[in-house]
């Protein structure tokens, strides 16, 4: 693989999203007018399992290729396979940059960065802030450096969109010595909020420049209050556990519960981690599923209660975010549940009528772009999120800078 732009070549950007057991990719091509178009996407599932598998989809999301390993192949092997596959797909063109999604930028990063040895060393110091996610991403970056040392790599942080939150909103009521160590409110899903707010600017500039709440309701869920397109408050905090009830995560919790579990249930750190990240949320409350579709289909009272709790927490957090924004003009639903569940959107909007939200029931049922009634004081939208495209945009911007620095 060539590792830099050659003049007059079309530019291509790969986005890698490394999870605990998966490595997803998307490949974008830059068009003549500077837009980025997805060429293919897919990834490797089951990393660490006895039989990981690779699937690739074309730009219309039809399956175009696949592979299965009949042994627990190591990450290096899987990553080489993926990059070689992209290489063959691109030939005779080449990648201009690889973009990565990183959960936590701590207090060090409030914008995307080009990977350098210094940046890598700094990012390693952030591992304790996101021990489940960050090490895997660093492993992927290291493996790419080893194979393609000249290839531009860009890291985008899910925390950095919230850099505009007022300092006071970042503080917990803990001793200053702890906030000085970085135990503060960060917020996440920044790439999603950034993408959706850019889309909103494009669709309705007036709406985007007012007081807006974006509800990213997926298996992970958080909300962001924005004024004039800038984040002022958000529901996740130091970790991605805070705020809303999620698929399997608990959301906002009295810290006294943790003390009780340690002191009286004799739980250790690992057990608590599993409880709070994997066994709680919709799954824990319903005892049935973490998937809203299963809970809507279920006749069990616990399924209804889990959904009611999900909606209740969104409504409560909306009040809190509206207070931080000083009002509300626009409300946006995004991510799996926000984009695809008319039932949940309706239940949320019904409980927010006091804020001036009036739903157009038909538009909501049909999943249209704008779903508020003409008479609604607050406009309500459904805007699909696209975090990979946001990462590719940052990658394209920084790759140009990288090239200019190399030729300077
Ligand atoms: P992730 O955080 O994994 O990217 P998504 O944004 O894809 O999550 O959201 C996944 C969740 O969206 C699923 O767990 C499910 O609860 C919900 N979901 C997906 N499709 C629908 C649907 N048609 N109706 C209701 N909920 C849905």
Boltz pocket constraint, residues with backbone or C-beta under 6 A from the ligand:
constraints:
  - pocket:
      binder: B
      contacts: [[A, 217], [A, 218], [A, 219], [A, 220], [A, 247], [A, 290], [A, 291], [A, 292], [A, 293], [A, 335], [A, 336], [A, 337], [A, 340], [A, 341]]
      max_distance: 6.0
